Amino acid sequence: MISAVVLVNTDLDSQDRVIESLRLVDDVEEAHALYGVYDLLIKIKANSIDKLKEITKFRIKPIAGGK
């Protein structure tokens, strides 16, 4: 398994909702709020780099707002 940490910017007004939604995604191990340059820290795990890219593009970005 390969792990990755993804740093994301999102709408701060919906940050709590986004975190709760991300925690429901199977491949997301952790999702936390940050205060600084980035708004969220998301830890994901997958079998390959391609799968990590797919999770980030098609599962995380739509939930987080794609910023």
Backbone torsions as a table, in degrees:
resi	resn	phi	psi	omega
1	MET	NA	146.8	178.2
2	ILE	-114.6	134.2	176.9
3	SER	-109.5	150.2	176.5
4	ALA	-143.9	148.8	173.0
5	VAL	-109.0	126.7	-178.4
6	VAL	-114.0	128.2	176.3
7	LEU	-103.0	131.2	-170.3
8	VAL	-133.4	145.5	168.2
9	ASN	-102.6	138.3	-179.6
10	THR	-145.9	176.4	177.0
11	ASP	-72.3	119.0	-175.9
12	LEU	-63.0	-26.6	179.3
13	ASP	-68.0	-24.3	-178.8
14	SER	-113.0	15.6	-174.5
15	GLN	-56.6	-44.8	-179.3
16	ASP	-63.9	-42.7	178.7
17	ARG	-63.9	-40.7	179.5
18	VAL	-63.9	-44.5	179.4
19	ILE	-60.8	-45.8	179.7
20	GLU	-62.9	-39.3	178.2
21	SER	-66.5	-41.1	179.8
22	LEU	-65.5	-35.9	179.5
23	ARG	-65.5	-17.4	177.9
24	LEU	-84.9	-13.5	179.1
25	VAL	-73.8	127.8	-174.3
26	ASP	-52.6	-43.3	-173.9
27	ASP	-84.5	-4.3	178.2
28	VAL	-87.1	119.8	179.0
29	GLU	-88.3	-36.4	-178.9
30	GLU	-147.3	150.5	172.9
31	ALA	-145.9	125.5	-175.4
32	HIS	-136.4	148.7	174.2
33	ALA	-78.4	144.4	174.7
34	LEU	-125.4	158.2	176.0
35	TYR	-129.4	108.7	-176.4
36	GLY	159.4	-140.1	-178.2
37	VAL	-64.2	-39.9	179.1
38	TYR	-109.7	155.4	-176.4
39	ASP	-99.5	-28.2	-176.8
40	LEU	-135.5	147.4	170.4
41	LEU	-119.3	123.4	-176.9
42	ILE	-125.4	127.2	177.2
43	LYS	-105.0	124.1	180.0
44	ILE	-123.5	159.4	-178.9
45	LYS	-138.2	138.6	180.0
46	ALA	-154.0	173.3	-178.8
47	ASN	-81.9	-18.5	-176.6
48	SER	-153.2	164.9	175.9
49	ILE	-62.5	-40.9	178.9
50	ASP	-60.5	-40.1	178.5
51	LYS	-66.3	-39.1	176.2
52	LEU	-60.2	-44.1	178.0
53	LYS	-61.3	-42.7	179.7
54	GLU	-62.9	-45.0	178.8
55	ILE	-60.4	-46.0	-178.9
56	THR	-63.3	-46.9	-175.0
57	LYS	-74.3	-42.0	-170.7
58	PHE	-104.2	-13.2	-178.1
59	ARG	-118.8	-39.3	-178.5
60	ILE	-84.9	-49.7	-177.1
61	LYS	-55.8	-45.3	179.8
62	PRO	-63.7	-34.1	179.7
63	ILE	-74.0	-43.6	-174.7
64	ALA	-80.5	-10.6	177.8
65	GLY	101.1	-3.4	173.8
66	GLY	66.3	23.9	179.1
67	LYS	-80.5	NA	NA
